[in-house]
Amino acid sequence: MSTTVPSSADSAVPAALQEIIDDFQAMTEPERLELLLEFSRSLPALPARLADHPEMLEQVVECQSPLFLTVEVGDGPEHAVELFFSAPPEAPTTRGFAGVLHEGLNGLSAAEILAVPADVPDRLGLTRAITPLRMRGMSAMLGRIKRKVAEQVDVASADAPAAGLGR
């Protein structure tokens, strides 16, 4: 389990995501944009099982560029979360935001992801360099991830008692 850093009375930023935020905040605005481009280049490609079935991904329509994502929540007690994103190389800002979220959240527990504060995109220090519409796209990505995690955890919790009855 990762360490969390309190960000307010009721939410926490996972250590990996806080490290990314700290990196952005320690830089000048031009350096922040370059770091965002680095995250866009490091966004993992979709595995074949998803790349061959784009219908399994959900579009985040709030993003200016086409961005699709899906979330898989594990069955274990931690409900480890895997994140998958698809965005074209011609959309480096969108890909960069997806890369930040992938690097900062992938593999964490559902509870850790659900506790991430909604203002994380603003904490990167890009609000002057990136248009508000693009910033809203990153906020929408985070919101979509949290919604999909919550839905899958609710389904897993509802199925758990029924699964135990047959034993």
C-alpha positions in Angstrom: 0.0 0.0 0.0 1.3 3.4 -0.8 1.8 6.2 1.6 -0.6 9.1 1.5 0.0 12.8 2.2 -2.8 14.7 3.8 -4.1 17.5 1.7 -7.2 18.4 3.7 -9.2 17.1 6.5 -11.1 14.6 4.4 -8.8 13.7 1.5 -5.3 12.6 0.8 -2.9 12.6 -2.2 -1.1 9.3 -2.8 2.7 9.6 -2.4 3.4 8.9 -6.1 1.0 11.6 -7.2 2.3 14.0 -4.6 5.8 13.5 -5.9 4.6 14.4 -9.4 2.9 17.5 -8.1 6.0 18.5 -6.2 8.1 18.1 -9.4 5.8 20.4 -11.3 5.6 23.0 -8.5 9.4 23.1 -8.3 9.7 24.1 -11.9 9.3 27.3 -14.0 6.3 27.4 -16.3 8.2 26.5 -19.5 9.8 23.6 -17.6 6.4 22.4 -16.4 5.2 22.3 -20.0 8.2 20.3 -21.0 7.6 17.9 -18.1 4.0 17.5 -19.3 5.3 16.6 -22.8 7.5 14.0 -21.1 4.5 12.4 -19.5 2.7 12.4 -22.8 5.6 10.4 -24.3 5.6 8.0 -21.4 1.9 7.1 -21.5 1.8 3.3 -22.0 0.1 1.9 -25.1 -3.1 0.0 -24.7 -2.7 -3.8 -24.3 -3.9 -5.7 -27.3 -7.0 -6.9 -25.5 -8.2 -3.3 -25.3 -6.6 -1.9 -28.5 -8.5 -4.5 -30.5 -11.8 -3.6 -28.7 -12.1 0.2 -28.5 -15.8 -0.3 -27.4 -14.4 -1.3 -24.0 -13.1 2.3 -23.5 -15.2 5.3 -22.6 -14.6 8.7 -24.2 -14.0 11.6 -21.9 -16.0 14.1 -23.9 -14.9 17.1 -21.8 -11.4 16.7 -23.3 -10.7 18.9 -26.3 -8.8 16.1 -28.0 -10.1 12.5 -28.2 -9.3 10.7 -25.0 -10.7 7.3 -24.1 -10.1 5.4 -20.8 -11.1 2.4 -18.9 -10.6 1.3 -15.4 -10.2 -2.2 -14.0 -10.6 -2.9 -10.3 -9.1 -6.0 -8.9 -10.9 -8.6 -6.9 -8.6 -8.6 -3.9 -9.3 -6.9 -0.6 -7.4 -3.8 -1.7 -9.3 -3.6 -5.0 -6.1 -2.6 -6.9 -6.9 -0.3 -9.8 -5.4 -0.5 -13.3 -5.8 2.5 -15.6 -5.8 2.4 -19.4 -5.8 5.5 -21.7 -5.9 6.1 -25.4 -5.1 9.5 -26.8 -3.5 10.3 -30.2 0.1 11.5 -30.3 -1.1 14.7 -31.9 -2.7 15.6 -28.5 0.3 16.0 -26.3 -1.4 18.0 -23.6 -4.2 15.5 -23.2 -1.8 12.6 -23.3 0.4 14.4 -20.8 -2.5 14.7 -18.3 -3.3 11.0 -18.9 0.3 10.2 -18.3 0.4 12.1 -15.0 -2.8 10.3 -13.8 -1.4 6.9 -14.9 1.9 7.4 -13.2 0.4 8.8 -10.0 -2.6 6.5 -9.6 -2.1 3.2 -11.5 -1.9 0.2 -9.2 -3.2 2.0 -6.1 -6.1 0.7 -4.1 -9.7 1.8 -4.9 -9.9 3.6 -1.5 -6.7 5.6 -2.3 -8.0 6.7 -5.7 -11.4 7.6 -4.3 -9.7 9.8 -1.7 -7.8 11.9 -4.3 -9.0 15.5 -4.1 -10.7 17.0 -7.1 -8.3 19.9 -7.3 -5.2 17.8 -8.1 -5.0 19.2 -11.7 -4.8 22.8 -10.4 -1.9 21.8 -8.1 0.3 21.1 -11.1 0.8 24.8 -11.5 -0.3 24.8 -15.2 -3.4 27.0 -14.9 -1.6 30.0 -16.5 0.1 28.0 -19.3 -2.8 25.7 -20.2 -6.3 26.9 -21.3 -9.1 26.5 -18.8 -10.9 24.1 -21.2 -7.9 21.8 -21.2 -7.6 22.0 -17.4 -11.3 21.0 -17.3 -10.4 18.0 -19.4 -7.9 16.7 -16.8 -10.4 17.3 -14.1 -12.9 15.3 -16.1 -10.4 12.5 -16.5 -9.9 12.3 -12.7 -13.6 12.5 -12.1 -14.3 9.7 -14.6 -11.7 7.5 -13.1 -13.1 8.0 -9.6 -16.7 7.4 -10.8 -15.7 4.2 -12.6 -13.7 2.9 -9.6 -16.7 3.6 -7.3 -19.1 1.8 -9.7 -16.9 -1.3 -9.9 -16.2 -1.4 -6.1 -20.0 -1.1 -5.5 -20.6 -4.0 -7.9 -17.9 -6.1 -6.3 -19.3 -5.4 -2.8 -22.8 -6.4 -3.9 -21.5 -9.6 -5.5 -19.3 -10.6 -2.5 -22.1 -11.8 -0.2 -23.7 -13.8 -3.0 -20.4 -15.4 -3.9 -19.9 -16.6 -0.3 -23.3 -18.4 0.0 -22.3 -21.3 -2.2 -19.4 -22.4 0.1 
